[in-house]
């Protein structure tokens, strides 16, 4: 493993200019461009991603809904090993729509690369890396560097999630009542206490919490509170409503 590169990566400040910093590390690793995404239910026919691929390519990828047929997403959702875009799944054996993805990528001079599955506290994700070289060069390069590549990808994903989650997470749209309920949930109140403050039934509180969990993609109150902090949802509620308790 390239210890110097990994050490430098741990010391970089993602708050200043995370995009340029990540691109610099990716280039130091021997790649041209990157894309970072979480593997989550597809919403509004899009998958939020943090990417240095050409904007026109990403727009076309989303507009044609390639994410439903993308072998990178399928592989990273099901397996824990990195994949070579071309050699892991030979194009000639793939469905027509998937072959179209490869042809469209080639039209944008995106030919060789790898995808690295990643495990995060928000579930599985991946980094897709475009290689600036031939297929044979990529095979040899990954044989020598895959441990360093994987370690750096894991660290980059962790930092993006911790410091810029809005770049790869869909922005949840909560109603005013859902935001208010989330605020009290984050304060540690139970359903009965929330119902009393909001002057609604306990069943209605349960309904609101269920909707909140669905929109935030979480399964419990702790995760909901963490996600609310990540997105600044509670602070936004205070600001928008000049809120004062109703008790």
Residue pairs with C-beta under 8 A, 6 or more apart in sequence:
1 147
1 148
1 151
2 145
2 148
5 25
5 28
5 29
5 148
5 152
6 148
6 151
6 152
6 155
8 25
9 25
9 152
9 155
9 156
10 155
12 21
12 25
13 21
14 21
14 159
14 160
14 163
14 164
15 163
18 159
18 160
18 163
18 164
19 50
19 52
22 34
22 36
22 50
22 52
22 156
22 160
23 33
23 34
23 52
25 152
25 156
26 32
26 33
26 34
26 52
26 129
29 129
29 145
29 148
29 149
29 152
30 131
30 132
30 133
30 141
30 145
31 113
31 129
31 130
31 131
31 132
32 130
32 131
32 132
33 51
33 52
33 53
33 110
33 129
33 130
34 51
34 52
34 53
34 127
34 128
34 129
34 130
35 49
35 50
35 51
35 52
35 53
35 58
35 127
35 128
36 49
36 50
36 51
36 125
36 126
36 127
36 156
36 157
36 160
36 167
36 168
37 47
37 48
37 49
37 50
37 73
37 125
37 126
37 128
37 168
38 48
38 120
38 122
38 123
38 124
38 125
38 168
38 169
39 73
39 76
39 77
39 123
39 124
39 125
39 126
40 47
40 123
40 170
40 217
41 217
42 67
42 68
43 170
44 170
45 62
45 65
46 62
46 67
46 170
47 62
47 67
47 73
48 167
48 168
48 169
48 170
49 58
49 168
50 160
50 164
50 167
50 168
51 58
53 108
53 110
53 130
54 108
56 108
57 104
57 105
57 108
57 110
60 104
61 67
61 101
61 104
64 100
64 104
66 97
66 100
66 101
66 104
67 73
69 95
69 97
69 98
69 100
69 101
70 98
70 101
71 83
71 85
71 88
71 89
71 94
71 98
71 101
72 83
72 85
72 115
72 126
72 128
73 126
75 83
75 88
75 89
75 115
75 117
76 83
76 115
76 116
76 117
76 118
76 124
76 125
76 126
77 124
79 117
80 117
80 119
81 117
82 114
82 115
82 116
82 117
82 142
82 146
82 149
82 150
83 89
83 114
83 115
84 113
84 114
84 135
84 138
84 139
84 142
85 102
85 112
85 113
85 114
85 115
86 102
86 111
86 112
86 135
87 135
87 139
91 98
91 99
91 102
94 102
105 111
110 130
111 135
112 130
112 131
112 133
112 134
112 135
112 138
113 128
113 129
113 130
113 131
113 138
114 128
114 129
114 131
114 138
114 142
114 149
115 126
115 127
115 128
115 129
116 126
116 127
116 128
116 129
116 149
116 150
116 153
117 124
117 125
117 126
118 124
118 125
118 126
118 127
118 153
118 154
118 157
119 125
120 157
120 158
120 161
121 161
122 161
122 165
122 169
122 217
125 157
125 168
127 153
127 156
127 157
129 149
129 153
131 137
131 138
131 141
133 141
142 149
160 167
160 168
161 168
165 230
165 231
166 230
166 231
169 217
169 230
169 231
171 231
172 215
172 216
172 227
172 231
172 233
173 215
174 182
174 212
174 215
174 233
176 237
176 241
177 198
177 208
178 208
178 211
178 212
178 215
179 233
179 234
179 236
179 237
180 198
180 237
180 241
180 243
181 194
181 198
181 205
181 208
181 209
181 212
182 212
182 224
182 228
182 233
182 234
182 237
183 234
183 237
183 238
183 243
184 193
184 194
184 197
184 198
185 194
185 209
185 212
185 221
185 224
185 225
186 224
186 225
186 228
186 229
186 234
189 197
191 202
191 205
191 206
191 209
192 202
194 205
195 201
195 202
195 204
195 205
196 247
197 245
197 246
197 247
198 205
198 246
199 246
209 221
209 224
212 224
213 219
213 220
213 224
216 223
216 224
216 227
216 228
217 227
218 224
218 226
218 227
227 233
228 234
237 243
